Amino acid sequence: MKKPLPYMTAAFLTVFLDLLSFGIIIPDLQTRAESLGLRGVAIGAVLSIYSVAQLLVAPYLGRLSDQVGRRKILLITAFLSIIAGGRTPSAPSSR
């Protein structure tokens, strides 16, 4: 059995952490929206903003990664995700 290449391991880890963060953010967004008194369609709108933002930003990041290099963009975005994820629990809420 072949040993996985280090860059493949890093790529799989990056994708895993991205999907994990997506799975953590969505329930938290719903809870925060409900704590602010939102219901029904308003909660759906709040939940869809996260995906719409990814949809709009992805082409620009792709173009930038072609110009600058994928590794640099992945490291910067991963670092920003870590910072945002670390700050999320300390965000104010209406509770």
C-alpha positions as CSV (number, residue, x, y, z in Angstrom):
1,M,0.0,0.0,0.0
2,K,1.4,3.4,-1.0
3,K,1.9,6.1,1.6
4,P,-0.2,9.2,0.9
5,L,1.7,12.2,-0.4
6,P,2.1,15.1,2.1
7,Y,0.4,17.6,-0.2
8,M,-2.6,15.2,-0.6
9,T,-2.9,14.9,3.1
10,A,-2.8,18.7,3.4
11,A,-5.4,19.1,0.7
12,F,-7.7,16.5,2.4
13,L,-7.2,18.2,5.8
14,T,-8.1,21.6,4.3
15,V,-11.3,20.3,2.7
16,F,-12.3,18.5,5.8
17,L,-11.8,21.6,8.0
18,D,-13.7,23.7,5.5
19,L,-16.7,21.3,5.5
20,L,-16.5,20.9,9.3
21,S,-16.6,24.7,9.7
22,F,-19.6,24.9,7.4
23,G,-21.4,22.2,9.5
24,I,-20.6,24.1,12.7
25,I,-21.6,27.6,11.4
26,I,-25.1,26.7,10.0
27,P,-26.6,25.5,13.3
28,D,-25.0,28.4,15.2
29,L,-26.4,30.9,12.7
30,Q,-29.9,29.4,13.2
31,T,-29.6,29.6,17.0
32,R,-28.4,33.2,16.9
33,A,-31.2,34.2,14.4
34,E,-33.8,32.6,16.7
35,S,-32.4,34.4,19.7
36,L,-32.8,37.7,17.8
37,G,-36.5,36.9,17.3
38,L,-36.3,35.9,13.7
39,R,-38.7,33.2,12.3
40,G,-39.3,31.2,9.2
41,V,-38.2,32.9,6.0
42,A,-36.0,35.4,7.8
43,I,-34.0,32.5,9.3
44,G,-33.7,31.0,5.9
45,A,-32.4,34.3,4.5
46,V,-29.8,34.4,7.3
47,L,-28.7,30.9,6.6
48,S,-28.4,31.5,2.9
49,I,-26.2,34.6,3.2
50,Y,-23.3,32.3,4.2
51,S,-23.6,30.2,1.0
52,V,-24.2,33.2,-1.2
53,A,-21.1,34.9,0.2
54,Q,-19.1,31.8,-0.7
55,L,-20.6,31.7,-4.2
56,L,-19.8,35.4,-4.9
57,V,-16.2,35.3,-3.4
58,A,-15.0,32.0,-4.9
59,P,-14.4,33.2,-8.5
60,Y,-12.3,36.1,-7.2
61,L,-10.3,34.0,-4.9
62,G,-9.8,31.5,-7.8
63,R,-8.5,34.2,-10.1
64,L,-6.3,35.6,-7.4
65,S,-4.9,32.1,-6.6
66,D,-4.0,31.7,-10.3
67,Q,-2.1,35.0,-10.2
68,V,-0.4,34.7,-6.8
69,G,-0.4,31.0,-6.2
70,R,-2.8,28.6,-4.6
71,R,-0.8,27.8,-1.6
72,K,-0.6,31.5,-0.5
73,I,-4.3,32.0,-0.9
74,L,-5.2,28.7,0.9
75,L,-2.9,29.6,3.8
76,I,-4.4,33.2,4.1
77,T,-8.0,32.0,3.9
78,A,-7.3,29.1,6.3
79,F,-5.7,31.6,8.8
80,L,-8.7,34.0,8.4
81,S,-11.1,31.1,9.0
82,I,-9.2,30.1,12.2
83,I,-9.4,33.7,13.4
84,A,-13.1,34.0,12.6
85,G,-13.9,30.6,14.2
86,G,-12.0,31.6,17.3
87,R,-13.9,34.8,17.6
88,T,-17.3,33.4,17.0
89,P,-17.9,32.1,20.6
90,S,-17.1,35.6,22.0
91,A,-19.6,37.4,19.6
92,P,-22.3,39.2,21.4
93,S,-25.8,37.7,21.4
94,S,-29.2,38.8,22.6
95,R,-29.3,36.1,25.3
